[in-house]
Amino acid sequence: MVNKLKKLRFEREISQSQLSFYGKVAQSKISLYERGLAELTEAEMLRIAQVLNMTVKGAFPKVNHDE
């Protein structure tokens, strides 16, 4: 199963490099997250969601959000 973040990137035609630059998250961490080998912080999820023009809950639905 493809990670939701990877699917969202492909739908929006955004590379890991672009997401890394605009979201201020290391590209290596995005790669690890997409492969299920790392977790993102709440701040990283917020910045990535903003780049994708989504809410954190929309971009990361399986994560427990304390909003």
PDBQT receptor file of N, H, CA, C and O in Angstrom, charges set to zero:
ATOM      1  N   MET A   1       0.844  -1.192   0.000  1.00  0.00    +0.000 N 
ATOM      2  CA  MET A   1       0.000   0.000   0.000  1.00  0.00    +0.000 C 
ATOM      3  C   MET A   1       0.884   1.249   0.000  1.00  0.00    +0.000 C 
ATOM      4  O   MET A   1       1.857   1.334   0.749  1.00  0.00    +0.000 OA
ATOM      5  N   VAL A   2       0.541   2.184  -0.825  1.00  0.00    +0.000 N 
ATOM      6  H   VAL A   2      -0.249   2.114  -1.434  1.00  0.00    +0.000 HD
ATOM      7  CA  VAL A   2       1.310   3.421  -0.942  1.00  0.00    +0.000 C 
ATOM      8  C   VAL A   2       0.949   4.345   0.215  1.00  0.00    +0.000 C 
ATOM      9  O   VAL A   2      -0.226   4.528   0.533  1.00  0.00    +0.000 OA
ATOM     10  N   ASN A   3       1.956   4.919   0.830  1.00  0.00    +0.000 N 
ATOM     11  H   ASN A   3       2.911   4.771   0.572  1.00  0.00    +0.000 HD
ATOM     12  CA  ASN A   3       1.778   5.881   1.902  1.00  0.00    +0.000 C 
ATOM     13  C   ASN A   3       0.962   7.061   1.375  1.00  0.00    +0.000 C 
ATOM     14  O   ASN A   3       1.154   7.482   0.234  1.00  0.00    +0.000 OA
ATOM     15  N   LYS A   4       0.049   7.601   2.197  1.00  0.00    +0.000 N 
ATOM     16  H   LYS A   4      -0.107   7.259   3.124  1.00  0.00    +0.000 HD
ATOM     17  CA  LYS A   4      -0.813   8.692   1.763  1.00  0.00    +0.000 C 
ATOM     18  C   LYS A   4      -0.007   9.926   1.341  1.00  0.00    +0.000 C 
ATOM     19  O   LYS A   4      -0.368  10.593   0.371  1.00  0.00    +0.000 OA
ATOM     20  N   LEU A   5       1.063  10.233   2.048  1.00  0.00    +0.000 N 
ATOM     21  H   LEU A   5       1.356   9.691   2.836  1.00  0.00    +0.000 HD
ATOM     22  CA  LEU A   5       1.862  11.401   1.684  1.00  0.00    +0.000 C 
ATOM     23  C   LEU A   5       2.438  11.240   0.287  1.00  0.00    +0.000 C 
ATOM     24  O   LEU A   5       2.439  12.188  -0.499  1.00  0.00    +0.000 OA
ATOM     25  N   LYS A   6       2.918  10.067  -0.021  1.00  0.00    +0.000 N 
ATOM     26  H   LYS A   6       2.917   9.297   0.617  1.00  0.00    +0.000 HD
ATOM     27  CA  LYS A   6       3.471   9.812  -1.353  1.00  0.00    +0.000 C 
ATOM     28  C   LYS A   6       2.379   9.966  -2.413  1.00  0.00    +0.000 C 
ATOM     29  O   LYS A   6       2.613  10.549  -3.472  1.00  0.00    +0.000 OA
ATOM     30  N   LYS A   7       1.203   9.448  -2.126  1.00  0.00    +0.000 N 
ATOM     31  H   LYS A   7       1.013   8.975  -1.266  1.00  0.00    +0.000 HD
ATOM     32  CA  LYS A   7       0.076   9.573  -3.056  1.00  0.00    +0.000 C 
ATOM     33  C   LYS A   7      -0.287  11.047  -3.275  1.00  0.00    +0.000 C 
ATOM     34  O   LYS A   7      -0.518  11.471  -4.408  1.00  0.00    +0.000 OA
ATOM     35  N   LEU A   8      -0.335  11.812  -2.201  1.00  0.00    +0.000 N 
ATOM     36  H   LEU A   8      -0.148  11.467  -1.281  1.00  0.00    +0.000 HD
ATOM     37  CA  LEU A   8      -0.652  13.240  -2.311  1.00  0.00    +0.000 C 
ATOM     38  C   LEU A   8       0.405  13.977  -3.134  1.00  0.00    +0.000 C 
ATOM     39  O   LEU A   8       0.076  14.846  -3.941  1.00  0.00    +0.000 OA
ATOM     40  N   ARG A   9       1.668  13.627  -2.926  1.00  0.00    +0.000 N 
ATOM     41  H   ARG A   9       1.935  12.920  -2.271  1.00  0.00    +0.000 HD
ATOM     42  CA  ARG A   9       2.739  14.261  -3.706  1.00  0.00    +0.000 C 
ATOM     43  C   ARG A   9       2.569  13.978  -5.186  1.00  0.00    +0.000 C 
ATOM     44  O   ARG A   9       2.684  14.884  -6.011  1.00  0.00    +0.000 OA
ATOM     45  N   PHE A  10       2.295  12.719  -5.528  1.00  0.00    +0.000 N 
ATOM     46  H   PHE A  10       2.201  11.983  -4.858  1.00  0.00    +0.000 HD
ATOM     47  CA  PHE A  10       2.131  12.361  -6.934  1.00  0.00    +0.000 C 
ATOM     48  C   PHE A  10       0.917  13.057  -7.543  1.00  0.00    +0.000 C 
ATOM     49  O   PHE A  10       0.983  13.522  -8.681  1.00  0.00    +0.000 OA
ATOM     50  N   GLU A  11      -0.188  13.136  -6.804  1.00  0.00    +0.000 N 
ATOM     51  H   GLU A  11      -0.242  12.758  -5.879  1.00  0.00    +0.000 HD
ATOM     52  CA  GLU A  11      -1.383  13.816  -7.301  1.00  0.00    +0.000 C 
ATOM     53  C   GLU A  11      -1.115  15.289  -7.583  1.00  0.00    +0.000 C 
ATOM     54  O   GLU A  11      -1.655  15.852  -8.535  1.00  0.00    +0.000 OA
ATOM     55  N   ARG A  12      -0.283  15.908  -6.758  1.00  0.00    +0.000 N 
ATOM     56  H   ARG A  12       0.156  15.450  -5.985  1.00  0.00    +0.000 HD
ATOM     57  CA  ARG A  12       0.016  17.336  -6.898  1.00  0.00    +0.000 C 
ATOM     58  C   ARG A  12       1.299  17.595  -7.677  1.00  0.00    +0.000 C 
ATOM     59  O   ARG A  12       1.716  18.740  -7.849  1.00  0.00    +0.000 OA
ATOM     60  N   GLU A  13       1.921  16.510  -8.148  1.00  0.00    +0.000 N 
ATOM     61  H   GLU A  13       1.583  15.579  -8.008  1.00  0.00    +0.000 HD
ATOM     62  CA  GLU A  13       3.153  16.599  -8.930  1.00  0.00    +0.000 C 
ATOM     63  C   GLU A  13       4.235  17.380  -8.184  1.00  0.00    +0.000 C 
ATOM     64  O   GLU A  13       4.870  18.283  -8.730  1.00  0.00    +0.000 OA
ATOM     65  N   ILE A  14       4.421  17.001  -6.915  1.00  0.00    +0.000 N 
ATOM     66  H   ILE A  14       3.905  16.268  -6.471  1.00  0.00    +0.000 HD
ATOM     67  CA  ILE A  14       5.442  17.612  -6.062  1.00  0.00    +0.000 C 
ATOM     68  C   ILE A  14       6.476  16.542  -5.738  1.00  0.00    +0.000 C 
ATOM     69  O   ILE A  14       6.125  15.457  -5.275  1.00  0.00    +0.000 OA
ATOM     70  N   SER A  15       7.729  16.837  -5.976  1.00  0.00    +0.000 N 
ATOM     71  H   SER A  15       8.015  17.718  -6.353  1.00  0.00    +0.000 HD
ATOM     72  CA  SER A  15       8.800  15.881  -5.665  1.00  0.00    +0.000 C 
ATOM     73  C   SER A  15       9.123  15.943  -4.173  1.00  0.00    +0.000 C 
ATOM     74  O   SER A  15       8.744  16.887  -3.480  1.00  0.00    +0.000 OA
ATOM     75  N   GLN A  16       9.829  14.923  -3.694  1.00  0.00    +0.000 N 
ATOM     76  H   GLN A  16      10.137  14.156  -4.257  1.00  0.00    +0.000 HD
ATOM     77  CA  GLN A  16      10.300  14.954  -2.309  1.00  0.00    +0.000 C 
ATOM     78  C   GLN A  16      11.193  16.168  -2.085  1.00  0.00    +0.000 C 
ATOM     79  O   GLN A  16      11.140  16.801  -1.030  1.00  0.00    +0.000 OA
ATOM     80  N   SER A  17      11.998  16.483  -3.064  1.00  0.00    +0.000 N 
ATOM     81  H   SER A  17      12.041  15.969  -3.921  1.00  0.00    +0.000 HD
ATOM     82  CA  SER A  17      12.907  17.619  -2.965  1.00  0.00    +0.000 C 
ATOM     83  C   SER A  17      12.135  18.932  -2.798  1.00  0.00    +0.000 C 
ATOM     84  O   SER A  17      12.486  19.764  -1.961  1.00  0.00    +0.000 OA
ATOM     85  N   GLN A  18      11.096  19.107  -3.592  1.00  0.00    +0.000 N 
ATOM     86  H   GLN A  18      10.811  18.432  -4.272  1.00  0.00    +0.000 HD
ATOM     87  CA  GLN A  18      10.279  20.321  -3.489  1.00  0.00    +0.000 C 
ATOM     88  C   GLN A  18       9.567  20.386  -2.143  1.00  0.00    +0.000 C 
ATOM     89  O   GLN A  18       9.540  21.434  -1.497  1.00  0.00    +0.000 OA
ATOM     90  N   LEU A  19       8.992  19.263  -1.726  1.00  0.00    +0.000 N 
ATOM     91  H   LEU A  19       9.013  18.412  -2.250  1.00  0.00    +0.000 HD
ATOM     92  CA  LEU A  19       8.298  19.231  -0.442  1.00  0.00    +0.000 C 
ATOM     93  C   LEU A  19       9.276  19.521   0.693  1.00  0.00    +0.000 C 
ATOM     94  O   LEU A  19       8.937  20.218   1.649  1.00  0.00    +0.000 OA
ATOM     95  N   SER A  20      10.470  18.991   0.586  1.00  0.00    +0.000 N 
ATOM     96  H   SER A  20      10.745  18.425  -0.190  1.00  0.00    +0.000 HD
ATOM     97  CA  SER A  20      11.505  19.230   1.571  1.00  0.00    +0.000 C 
ATOM     98  C   SER A  20      11.847  20.714   1.654  1.00  0.00    +0.000 C 
ATOM     99  O   SER A  20      11.933  21.281   2.743  1.00  0.00    +0.000 OA
ATOM    100  N   PHE A  21      12.038  21.327   0.509  1.00  0.00    +0.000 N 
ATOM    101  H   PHE A  21      11.968  20.866  -0.376  1.00  0.00    +0.000 HD
ATOM    102  CA  PHE A  21      12.415  22.740   0.459  1.00  0.00    +0.000 C 
ATOM    103  C   PHE A  21      11.316  23.632   1.037  1.00  0.00    +0.000 C 
ATOM    104  O   PHE A  21      11.572  24.432   1.936  1.00  0.00    +0.000 OA
ATOM    105  N   TYR A  22      10.104  23.493   0.525  1.00  0.00    +0.000 N 
ATOM    106  H   TYR A  22       9.896  22.843  -0.206  1.00  0.00    +0.000 HD
ATOM    107  CA  TYR A  22       9.011  24.370   0.952  1.00  0.00    +0.000 C 
ATOM    108  C   TYR A  22       8.491  24.042   2.344  1.00  0.00    +0.000 C 
ATOM    109  O   TYR A  22       8.022  24.932   3.054  1.00  0.00    +0.000 OA
ATOM    110  N   GLY A  23       8.567  22.774   2.745  1.00  0.00    +0.000 N 
ATOM    111  H   GLY A  23       8.947  22.050   2.169  1.00  0.00    +0.000 HD
ATOM    112  CA  GLY A  23       8.091  22.373   4.062  1.00  0.00    +0.000 C 
ATOM    113  C   GLY A  23       9.146  22.414   5.140  1.00  0.00    +0.000 C 
ATOM    114  O   GLY A  23       8.859  22.192   6.317  1.00  0.00    +0.000 OA
ATOM    115  N   LYS A  24      10.377  22.700   4.729  1.00  0.00    +0.000 N 
ATOM    116  H   LYS A  24      10.610  22.880   3.774  1.00  0.00    +0.000 HD
ATOM    117  CA  LYS A  24      11.504  22.780   5.672  1.00  0.00    +0.000 C 
ATOM    118  C   LYS A  24      11.639  21.499   6.499  1.00  0.00    +0.000 C 
ATOM    119  O   LYS A  24      11.803  21.533   7.719  1.00  0.00    +0.000 OA
ATOM    120  N   VAL A  25      11.563  20.363   5.785  1.00  0.00    +0.000 N 
ATOM    121  H   VAL A  25      11.430  20.336   4.795  1.00  0.00    +0.000 HD
ATOM    122  CA  VAL A  25      11.759  19.039   6.378  1.00  0.00    +0.000 C 
ATOM    123  C   VAL A  25      12.801  18.337   5.520  1.00  0.00    +0.000 C 
ATOM    124  O   VAL A  25      12.721  18.382   4.293  1.00  0.00    +0.000 OA
ATOM    125  N   ALA A  26      13.761  17.699   6.138  1.00  0.00    +0.000 N 
ATOM    126  H   ALA A  26      13.826  17.663   7.135  1.00  0.00    +0.000 HD
ATOM    127  CA  ALA A  26      14.812  17.020   5.381  1.00  0.00    +0.000 C 
ATOM    128  C   ALA A  26      14.209  16.003   4.410  1.00  0.00    +0.000 C 
ATOM    129  O   ALA A  26      13.301  15.249   4.759  1.00  0.00    +0.000 OA
ATOM    130  N   GLN A  27      14.733  16.002   3.190  1.00  0.00    +0.000 N 
ATOM    131  H   GLN A  27      15.471  16.615   2.906  1.00  0.00    +0.000 HD
ATOM    132  CA  GLN A  27      14.246  15.062   2.182  1.00  0.00    +0.000 C 
ATOM    133  C   GLN A  27      14.408  13.623   2.658  1.00  0.00    +0.000 C 
ATOM    134  O   GLN A  27      13.551  12.778   2.396  1.00  0.00    +0.000 OA
ATOM    135  N   SER A  28      15.501  13.346   3.352  1.00  0.00    +0.000 N 
ATOM    136  H   SER A  28      16.197  14.032   3.564  1.00  0.00    +0.000 HD
ATOM    137  CA  SER A  28      15.729  11.987   3.851  1.00  0.00    +0.000 C 
ATOM    138  C   SER A  28      14.635  11.584   4.838  1.00  0.00    +0.000 C 
ATOM    139  O   SER A  28      14.236  10.419   4.877  1.00  0.00    +0.000 OA
ATOM    140  N   LYS A  29      14.145  12.536   5.638  1.00  0.00    +0.000 N 
ATOM    141  H   LYS A  29      14.468  13.482   5.607  1.00  0.00    +0.000 HD
ATOM    142  CA  LYS A  29      13.088  12.219   6.600  1.00  0.00    +0.000 C 
ATOM    143  C   LYS A  29      11.766  11.969   5.887  1.00  0.00    +0.000 C 
ATOM    144  O   LYS A  29      11.002  11.091   6.290  1.00  0.00    +0.000 OA
ATOM    145  N   ILE A  30      11.489  12.725   4.839  1.00  0.00    +0.000 N 
ATOM    146  H   ILE A  30      12.108  13.439   4.512  1.00  0.00    +0.000 HD
ATOM    147  CA  ILE A  30      10.275  12.489   4.051  1.00  0.00    +0.000 C 
ATOM    148  C   ILE A  30      10.326  11.101   3.438  1.00  0.00    +0.000 C 
ATOM    149  O   ILE A  30       9.337  10.369   3.461  1.00  0.00    +0.000 OA
ATOM    150  N   SER A  31      11.474  10.741   2.892  1.00  0.00    +0.000 N 
ATOM    151  H   SER A  31      12.277  11.336   2.873  1.00  0.00    +0.000 HD
ATOM    152  CA  SER A  31      11.648   9.416   2.304  1.00  0.00    +0.000 C 
ATOM    153  C   SER A  31      11.439   8.321   3.344  1.00  0.00    +0.000 C 
ATOM    154  O   SER A  31      10.734   7.343   3.092  1.00  0.00    +0.000 OA
ATOM    155  N   LEU A  32      12.049   8.489   4.505  1.00  0.00    +0.000 N 
ATOM    156  H   LEU A  32      12.621   9.283   4.709  1.00  0.00    +0.000 HD
ATOM    157  CA  LEU A  32      11.890   7.502   5.573  1.00  0.00    +0.000 C 
ATOM    158  C   LEU A  32      10.438   7.412   6.028  1.00  0.00    +0.000 C 
ATOM    159  O   LEU A  32       9.938   6.316   6.278  1.00  0.00    +0.000 OA
ATOM    160  N   TYR A  33       9.754   8.549   6.138  1.00  0.00    +0.000 N 
ATOM    161  H   TYR A  33      10.160   9.440   5.935  1.00  0.00    +0.000 HD
ATOM    162  CA  TYR A  33       8.349   8.558   6.546  1.00  0.00    +0.000 C 
ATOM    163  C   TYR A  33       7.495   7.807   5.524  1.00  0.00    +0.000 C 
ATOM    164  O   TYR A  33       6.645   6.994   5.890  1.00  0.00    +0.000 OA
ATOM    165  N   GLU A  34       7.727   8.083   4.259  1.00  0.00    +0.000 N 
ATOM    166  H   GLU A  34       8.417   8.743   3.962  1.00  0.00    +0.000 HD
ATOM    167  CA  GLU A  34       6.935   7.432   3.214  1.00  0.00    +0.000 C 
ATOM    168  C   GLU A  34       7.142   5.917   3.207  1.00  0.00    +0.000 C 
ATOM    169  O   GLU A  34       6.262   5.172   2.776  1.00  0.00    +0.000 OA
ATOM    170  N   ARG A  35       8.288   5.467   3.677  1.00  0.00    +0.000 N 
ATOM    171  H   ARG A  35       9.002   6.073   4.027  1.00  0.00    +0.000 HD
ATOM    172  CA  ARG A  35       8.565   4.024   3.746  1.00  0.00    +0.000 C 
ATOM    173  C   ARG A  35       8.206   3.425   5.098  1.00  0.00    +0.000 C 
ATOM    174  O   ARG A  35       8.417   2.235   5.330  1.00  0.00    +0.000 OA
ATOM    175  N   GLY A  36       7.660   4.252   5.993  1.00  0.00    +0.000 N 
ATOM    176  H   GLY A  36       7.489   5.219   5.804  1.00  0.00    +0.000 HD
ATOM    177  CA  GLY A  36       7.243   3.763   7.295  1.00  0.00    +0.000 C 
ATOM    178  C   GLY A  36       8.381   3.539   8.268  1.00  0.00    +0.000 C 
ATOM    179  O   GLY A  36       8.247   2.775   9.223  1.00  0.00    +0.000 OA
ATOM    180  N   LEU A  37       9.500   4.202   8.029  1.00  0.00    +0.000 N 
ATOM    181  H   LEU A  37       9.608   4.823   7.253  1.00  0.00    +0.000 HD
ATOM    182  CA  LEU A  37      10.681   4.005   8.864  1.00  0.00    +0.000 C 
ATOM    183  C   LEU A  37      10.964   5.158   9.818  1.00  0.00    +0.000 C 
ATOM    184  O   LEU A  37      11.911   5.096  10.601  1.00  0.00    +0.000 OA
ATOM    185  N   ALA A  38      10.152   6.207   9.758  1.00  0.00    +0.000 N 
ATOM    186  H   ALA A  38       9.382   6.258   9.122  1.00  0.00    +0.000 HD
ATOM    187  CA  ALA A  38      10.334   7.359  10.643  1.00  0.00    +0.000 C 
ATOM    188  C   ALA A  38       8.984   8.025  10.870  1.00  0.00    +0.000 C 
ATOM    189  O   ALA A  38       8.044   7.849  10.094  1.00  0.00    +0.000 OA
ATOM    190  N   GLU A  39       8.912   8.775  11.929  1.00  0.00    +0.000 N 
ATOM    191  H   GLU A  39       9.675   8.918  12.560  1.00  0.00    +0.000 HD
ATOM    192  CA  GLU A  39       7.724   9.554  12.244  1.00  0.00    +0.000 C 
ATOM    193  C   GLU A  39       8.042  11.037  12.068  1.00  0.00    +0.000 C 
ATOM    194  O   GLU A  39       9.184  11.459  12.248  1.00  0.00    +0.000 OA
ATOM    195  N   LEU A  40       7.042  11.808  11.723  1.00  0.00    +0.000 N 
ATOM    196  H   LEU A  40       6.115  11.465  11.577  1.00  0.00    +0.000 HD
ATOM    197  CA  LEU A  40       7.197  13.251  11.611  1.00  0.00    +0.000 C 
ATOM    198  C   LEU A  40       6.699  13.902  12.891  1.00  0.00    +0.000 C 
ATOM    199  O   LEU A  40       5.788  13.391  13.543  1.00  0.00    +0.000 OA
ATOM    200  N   THR A  41       7.295  15.023  13.245  1.00  0.00    +0.000 N 
ATOM    201  H   THR A  41       8.035  15.438  12.716  1.00  0.00    +0.000 HD
ATOM    202  CA  THR A  41       6.805  15.779  14.397  1.00  0.00    +0.000 C 
ATOM    203  C   THR A  41       5.530  16.507  13.994  1.00  0.00    +0.000 C 
ATOM    204  O   THR A  41       5.228  16.629  12.807  1.00  0.00    +0.000 OA
ATOM    205  N   GLU A  42       4.791  16.985  14.972  1.00  0.00    +0.000 N 
ATOM    206  H   GLU A  42       5.037  16.886  15.936  1.00  0.00    +0.000 HD
ATOM    207  CA  GLU A  42       3.575  17.761  14.688  1.00  0.00    +0.000 C 
ATOM    208  C   GLU A  42       3.921  19.004  13.856  1.00  0.00    +0.000 C 
ATOM    209  O   GLU A  42       3.185  19.365  12.938  1.00  0.00    +0.000 OA
ATOM    210  N   ALA A  43       5.036  19.649  14.181  1.00  0.00    +0.000 N 
ATOM    211  H   ALA A  43       5.634  19.356  14.927  1.00  0.00    +0.000 HD
ATOM    212  CA  ALA A  43       5.446  20.847  13.444  1.00  0.00    +0.000 C 
ATOM    213  C   ALA A  43       5.765  20.507  11.986  1.00  0.00    +0.000 C 
ATOM    214  O   ALA A  43       5.405  21.257  11.079  1.00  0.00    +0.000 OA
ATOM    215  N   GLU A  44       6.437  19.385  11.764  1.00  0.00    +0.000 N 
ATOM    216  H   GLU A  44       6.730  18.775  12.501  1.00  0.00    +0.000 HD
ATOM    217  CA  GLU A  44       6.755  18.963  10.396  1.00  0.00    +0.000 C 
ATOM    218  C   GLU A  44       5.481  18.631   9.630  1.00  0.00    +0.000 C 
ATOM    219  O   GLU A  44       5.343  18.989   8.461  1.00  0.00    +0.000 OA
ATOM    220  N   MET A  45       4.546  17.944  10.295  1.00  0.00    +0.000 N 
ATOM    221  H   MET A  45       4.658  17.654  11.246  1.00  0.00    +0.000 HD
ATOM    222  CA  MET A  45       3.277  17.623   9.633  1.00  0.00    +0.000 C 
ATOM    223  C   MET A  45       2.516  18.889   9.267  1.00  0.00    +0.000 C 
ATOM    224  O   MET A  45       1.918  18.967   8.194  1.00  0.00    +0.000 OA
ATOM    225  N   LEU A  46       2.537  19.875  10.146  1.00  0.00    +0.000 N 
ATOM    226  H   LEU A  46       3.024  19.812  11.017  1.00  0.00    +0.000 HD
ATOM    227  CA  LEU A  46       1.850  21.137   9.874  1.00  0.00    +0.000 C 
ATOM    228  C   LEU A  46       2.450  21.833   8.657  1.00  0.00    +0.000 C 
ATOM    229  O   LEU A  46       1.718  22.297   7.784  1.00  0.00    +0.000 OA
ATOM    230  N   ARG A  47       3.770  21.907   8.596  1.00  0.00    +0.000 N 
ATOM    231  H   ARG A  47       4.365  21.530   9.306  1.00  0.00    +0.000 HD
ATOM    232  CA  ARG A  47       4.421  22.574   7.460  1.00  0.00    +0.000 C 
ATOM    233  C   ARG A  47       4.152  21.831   6.152  1.00  0.00    +0.000 C 
ATOM    234  O   ARG A  47       3.909  22.457   5.120  1.00  0.00    +0.000 OA
ATOM    235  N   ILE A  48       4.194  20.503   6.192  1.00  0.00    +0.000 N 
ATOM    236  H   ILE A  48       4.391  19.994   7.030  1.00  0.00    +0.000 HD
ATOM    237  CA  ILE A  48       3.923  19.721   4.984  1.00  0.00    +0.000 C 
ATOM    238  C   ILE A  48       2.474  19.905   4.554  1.00  0.00    +0.000 C 
ATOM    239  O   ILE A  48       2.199  20.076   3.367  1.00  0.00    +0.000 OA
ATOM    240  N   ALA A  49       1.547  19.872   5.502  1.00  0.00    +0.000 N 
ATOM    241  H   ALA A  49       1.770  19.733   6.467  1.00  0.00    +0.000 HD
ATOM    242  CA  ALA A  49       0.131  20.071   5.178  1.00  0.00    +0.000 C 
ATOM    243  C   ALA A  49      -0.085  21.444   4.543  1.00  0.00    +0.000 C 
ATOM    244  O   ALA A  49      -0.870  21.577   3.605  1.00  0.00    +0.000 OA
ATOM    245  N   GLN A  50       0.597  22.450   5.043  1.00  0.00    +0.000 N 
ATOM    246  H   GLN A  50       1.235  22.342   5.806  1.00  0.00    +0.000 HD
ATOM    247  CA  GLN A  50       0.473  23.793   4.475  1.00  0.00    +0.000 C 
ATOM    248  C   GLN A  50       0.970  23.829   3.035  1.00  0.00    +0.000 C 
ATOM    249  O   GLN A  50       0.352  24.465   2.182  1.00  0.00    +0.000 OA
ATOM    250  N   VAL A  51       2.074  23.155   2.762  1.00  0.00    +0.000 N 
ATOM    251  H   VAL A  51       2.576  22.638   3.455  1.00  0.00    +0.000 HD
ATOM    252  CA  VAL A  51       2.597  23.097   1.395  1.00  0.00    +0.000 C 
ATOM    253  C   VAL A  51       1.580  22.418   0.476  1.00  0.00    +0.000 C 
ATOM    254  O   VAL A  51       1.402  22.822  -0.673  1.00  0.00    +0.000 OA
ATOM    255  N   LEU A  52       0.919  21.386   0.993  1.00  0.00    +0.000 N 
ATOM    256  H   LEU A  52       1.063  21.058   1.926  1.00  0.00    +0.000 HD
ATOM    257  CA  LEU A  52      -0.068  20.648   0.199  1.00  0.00    +0.000 C 
ATOM    258  C   LEU A  52      -1.432  21.330   0.188  1.00  0.00    +0.000 C 
ATOM    259  O   LEU A  52      -2.364  20.850  -0.458  1.00  0.00    +0.000 OA
ATOM    260  N   ASN A  53      -1.552  22.456   0.907  1.00  0.00    +0.000 N 
ATOM    261  H   ASN A  53      -0.796  22.846   1.432  1.00  0.00    +0.000 HD
ATOM    262  CA  ASN A  53      -2.802  23.207   1.003  1.00  0.00    +0.000 C 
ATOM    263  C   ASN A  53      -3.909  22.329   1.596  1.00  0.00    +0.000 C 
ATOM    264  O   ASN A  53      -5.029  22.277   1.086  1.00  0.00    +0.000 OA
ATOM    265  N   MET A  54      -3.560  21.645   2.683  1.00  0.00    +0.000 N 
ATOM    266  H   MET A  54      -2.651  21.687   3.097  1.00  0.00    +0.000 HD
ATOM    267  CA  MET A  54      -4.487  20.744   3.357  1.00  0.00    +0.000 C 
ATOM    268  C   MET A  54      -4.398  20.963   4.861  1.00  0.00    +0.000 C 
ATOM    269  O   MET A  54      -3.502  21.653   5.348  1.00  0.00    +0.000 OA
ATOM    270  N   THR A  55      -5.340  20.365   5.591  1.00  0.00    +0.000 N 
ATOM    271  H   THR A  55      -6.068  19.805   5.196  1.00  0.00    +0.000 HD
ATOM    272  CA  THR A  55      -5.234  20.336   7.040  1.00  0.00    +0.000 C 
ATOM    273  C   THR A  55      -4.316  19.187   7.418  1.00  0.00    +0.000 C 
ATOM    274  O   THR A  55      -4.072  18.288   6.612  1.00  0.00    +0.000 OA
ATOM    275  N   VAL A  56      -3.812  19.215   8.630  1.00  0.00    +0.000 N 
ATOM    276  H   VAL A  56      -4.010  19.945   9.284  1.00  0.00    +0.000 HD
ATOM    277  CA  VAL A  56      -2.972  18.119   9.107  1.00  0.00    +0.000 C 
ATOM    278  C   VAL A  56      -3.786  16.828   9.124  1.00  0.00    +0.000 C 
ATOM    279  O   VAL A  56      -3.286  15.776   8.726  1.00  0.00    +0.000 OA
ATOM    280  N   LYS A  57      -5.037  16.900   9.582  1.00  0.00    +0.000 N 
ATOM    281  H   LYS A  57      -5.443  17.755   9.905  1.00  0.00    +0.000 HD
ATOM    282  CA  LYS A  57      -5.890  15.713   9.618  1.00  0.00    +0.000 C 
ATOM    283  C   LYS A  57      -6.154  15.166   8.225  1.00  0.00    +0.000 C 
ATOM    284  O   LYS A  57      -6.259  13.952   8.049  1.00  0.00    +0.000 OA
ATOM    285  N   GLY A  58      -6.263  16.030   7.244  1.00  0.00    +0.000 N 
ATOM    286  H   GLY A  58      -6.178  17.016   7.387  1.00  0.00    +0.000 HD
ATOM    287  CA  GLY A  58      -6.490  15.582   5.874  1.00  0.00    +0.000 C 
ATOM    288  C   GLY A  58      -5.271  14.916   5.267  1.00  0.00    +0.000 C 
ATOM    289  O   GLY A  58      -5.391  13.935   4.534  1.00  0.00    +0.000 OA
ATOM    290  N   ALA A  59      -4.104  15.448   5.571  1.00  0.00    +0.000 N 
ATOM    291  H   ALA A  59      -4.007  16.245   6.166  1.00  0.00    +0.000 HD
ATOM    292  CA  ALA A  59      -2.875  14.907   5.001  1.00  0.00    +0.000 C 
ATOM    293  C   ALA A  59      -2.366  13.688   5.765  1.00  0.00    +0.000 C 
ATOM    294  O   ALA A  59      -1.720  12.813   5.187  1.00  0.00    +0.000 OA
ATOM    295  N   PHE A  60      -2.658  13.633   7.064  1.00  0.00    +0.000 N 
ATOM    296  H   PHE A  60      -3.183  14.343   7.533  1.00  0.00    +0.000 HD
ATOM    297  CA  PHE A  60      -2.155  12.552   7.918  1.00  0.00    +0.000 C 
ATOM    298  C   PHE A  60      -3.316  11.972   8.739  1.00  0.00    +0.000 C 
ATOM    299  O   PHE A  60      -3.352  12.146   9.957  1.00  0.00    +0.000 OA
ATOM    300  N   PRO A  61      -4.246  11.298   8.098  1.00  0.00    +0.000 N 
ATOM    301  CA  PRO A  61      -5.469  10.862   8.777  1.00  0.00    +0.000 C 
ATOM    302  C   PRO A  61      -5.285   9.817   9.868  1.00  0.00    +0.000 C 
ATOM    303  O   PRO A  61      -6.113   9.738  10.775  1.00  0.00    +0.000 OA
ATOM    304  N   LYS A  62      -4.234   9.017   9.813  1.00  0.00    +0.000 N 
ATOM    305  H   LYS A  62      -3.561   9.081   9.076  1.00  0.00    +0.000 HD
ATOM    306  CA  LYS A  62      -4.054   7.940  10.789  1.00  0.00    +0.000 C 
ATOM    307  C   LYS A  62      -3.299   8.392  12.032  1.00  0.00    +0.000 C 
ATOM    308  O   LYS A  62      -3.137   7.613  12.971  1.00  0.00    +0.000 OA
ATOM    309  N   VAL A  63      -2.843   9.621  12.052  1.00  0.00    +0.000 N 
ATOM    310  H   VAL A  63      -2.974  10.254  11.289  1.00  0.00    +0.000 HD
ATOM    311  CA  VAL A  63      -2.068  10.139  13.186  1.00  0.00    +0.000 C 
ATOM    312  C   VAL A  63      -3.033  10.707  14.217  1.00  0.00    +0.000 C 
ATOM    313  O   VAL A  63      -4.017  11.353  13.856  1.00  0.00    +0.000 OA
ATOM    314  N   ASN A  64      -2.759  10.473  15.498  1.00  0.00    +0.000 N 
ATOM    315  H   ASN A  64      -1.960   9.949  15.791  1.00  0.00    +0.000 HD
ATOM    316  CA  ASN A  64      -3.590  11.014  16.574  1.00  0.00    +0.000 C 
ATOM    317  C   ASN A  64      -3.267  12.483  16.736  1.00  0.00    +0.000 C 
ATOM    318  O   ASN A  64      -2.174  12.836  17.176  1.00  0.00    +0.000 OA
ATOM    319  N   HIS A  65      -4.212  13.344  16.382  1.00  0.00    +0.000 N 
ATOM    320  H   HIS A  65      -5.100  13.057  16.023  1.00  0.00    +0.000 HD
ATOM    321  CA  HIS A  65      -4.007  14.798  16.466  1.00  0.00    +0.000 C 
ATOM    322  C   HIS A  65      -4.681  15.341  17.706  1.00  0.00    +0.000 C 
ATOM    323  O   HIS A  65      -5.839  15.028  17.980  1.00  0.00    +0.000 OA
ATOM    324  N   ASP A  66      -3.966  16.147  18.447  1.00  0.00    +0.000 N 
ATOM    325  H   ASP A  66      -3.025  16.402  18.224  1.00  0.00    +0.000 HD
ATOM    326  CA  ASP A  66      -4.511  16.760  19.655  1.00  0.00    +0.000 C 
ATOM    327  C   ASP A  66      -4.947  18.197  19.369  1.00  0.00    +0.000 C 
ATOM    328  O   ASP A  66      -4.460  19.133  20.003  1.00  0.00    +0.000 OA
ATOM    329  N   GLU A  67      -5.854  18.369  18.426  1.00  0.00    +0.000 N 
ATOM    330  H   GLU A  67      -6.250  17.609  17.911  1.00  0.00    +0.000 HD
ATOM    331  CA  GLU A  67      -6.296  19.726  18.059  1.00  0.00    +0.000 C 
ATOM    332  C   GLU A  67      -7.607  20.064  18.734  1.00  0.00    +0.000 C 
ATOM    333  O   GLU A  67      -8.134  21.160  18.546  1.00  0.00    +0.000 OA
TER     334      GLU A  67
